[in-house]
Amino acid sequence: MAPLSVRLPDETRQLLDQAAERTHRSRSFLVKEALERHLADIVHEQSGSGKSRLETLLALKGAGARLYGPRSTEDIDAEVRAFRGDE
């Protein structure tokens, strides 16, 4: 793998550190995973191939029900937006 340097706002770095601590994963691992997922979404959306984000969420609906109880697509999407800082 090739190293890559990225500049992040302080707030994003703090969120990344919190996520790394909670998940017991390195910042590098989390950034790599997030980029792979996000870039795959962009490529699939632009090419018209693959599932849309909504289709993916619907396919996963209820996947965490054993831990968190049933969640609606809107609840999951709201949590994703909140984690990313879209709101």
N, C-alpha and C positions, 0 to 999 in steps of 0.2 A: 504494500500500500504506500501511496505517496503522501507525505505530510502536507497539510494545508493550514494556513493561518487565516483566522477570521476575526474581525473586530465586531464586538457586540456592545450594545448599550448596557450600562450598569444593571438596569432592571432585568434585562434578559439574562445576563450572567448570573444574577441572584436566583432567578427562577430555575435556571439550569443547575445551579449548585443544589438547590432544594430538591429538585427532581432526582439528581444523582444520589443525594443522601437517602431519600425515601426508597429508591429502588435498589440501592446498593450496587449501582452501576457507575462506570466512569462517565465524565462529561463527554469524552470522545465517543464512547459507545452511543450515548443518547443523541448526540448531534448526528452521527452517522445514520442511526435508525430514523431519525426525524427527516433528514434529507432524502434518504432512500424512499420513504413513504410519500413525502410531499412531491418529490420529482416524479415518481411513478404516477401519482394523481394527475400532475400537469401533463405528462406525456399521454396518458390514457384519455384525458379530457380533450386535448388538442387533436389527437389522431382519431377520436371517435371510437376507439376500441376499448375493450374492457368494461368493467362496471363503473357506473357513476358513484359518487360519494354516497348519495342517498341509497342506491342499491346495496352498497357495501354495508351501510348502517342497518338497513332493513334485514340483511342476511345475518348480521350479528345480534339483532334484537333479542334480548333475553339471555345472551351469553354469560352475563355476570349476575344473573338472577339469584343464583345460589348464595352469593356473597352480599349483594346489595338489594335484592328484591327486584321485581320486574321494573324495567325502565322503558320509557317511550323514546321514540326516535328524537323527538324534540328535546327531551331531557339530556340525552347523550350528546346531541349536537350542541346544546347550550354549554355543557361541561367542556367540550372540545374547544369551543370559542373562548370560554373563560380561561382555559389553560393557555391558549395561544395569545390571549390578551386582546382579542378582537372586540371585546365589549368595554 
